[in-house]
Structures are given as structure tokens and as C-alpha cells.
Amino acid sequence: MKKLSSATRIIILIGFTGALAIFSSTISKSLLSLFSESLGATSAQIGLIASASTIPGILISYIAGDLADRVGITPANLSVLKNDKAKAIRFSTLEALCRELGCQPGDLLSYVPEEDES
């Protein structure tokens, strides 16, 4: 099994943390208040729990937005790259990503042969 580069691990960690933040925010809007109430939490405590659960989402959005700003692309385009939806990448963008993540292009790219259409 191939060892993941540090840049790949960082990107996976950001994606996983973002997914966890979205899940946390979704839960806080519905199930979290019911669960807290069943444990005997007061209304003020439930409000604090619900507002604290959105903090990870804010932080991850800031980190991804900051990386996009430093690289010179939009957060939406960074998401396209992160989710393997990009058809191409400019060398200047690849260079900026490697500079900011402290990695080599091979840490971010892999060759996947196209399937035969026959």
C-alpha cells in the first residue's frame, strides 16, 4: 500500500473535518437539542451546545478560504480540485498549491488511465 504524502493527508483531513462540521451542524438543528433535553439540559445550555457545534464548520470554511486566497483561486475551484472533479489545472495554480502545502506536484496528482470506450 502506498504511503500518503503529508499534503494529501492535510487535504483529506480538511475534507473529513469539513464533513464532520456539516454533520455536526445538521445534528445541532434537530437531534442535538432533543438529546440534550433528554439529559436534563436547560434551554440556555441547549442554546450553548447548538451554537458551539457550528464553530468547527466556521473554522474549516476559514481555513479552506484562506488556502484558496493564498493560492489565488476561488474556494469553489479549490473544492473542485479537492473532490477530483477538475478536468485540468494551470501550472501556476499547481505551483501555488505546492508552495502553500509544502509538497511536490506528485503528492497532489496521480495518473489514472482512461477506460477503453470499446
Phi, psi and omega in degrees: 000134182285134178284135180284141178287164180296324179294319179295319178298321179296315180296318178296318179297317178297316179296317179295316180295322176297317178296320178296321179294319178296316178299315180299316180295319179296315179296321183296334182281341184230291189281329185298317180294321177295317179296315180297319179297320180293338177273359178092018179287146177281170179299320179295319179293321178297318177299318179295317179297316181296318181286325178292331182289345178271349182299315179303321179297320178295315181296316181294320177299321179294314181298313180295320178295321179294316178298316179300317179297316182292330179277333180094028176231169179280155175303327178296317179290326175297320178296320178299317178295316183296325184266015178058036179257354184285138176270337182204165176215137177289146177299325180294324177290316178299317179298316180294320177299314179297320178298312184288327181266353180064048184223183176252156180306324180295340176286337183255334186248150171217150179269126176236112181296145177289146178285147177295137181270005181272000000 
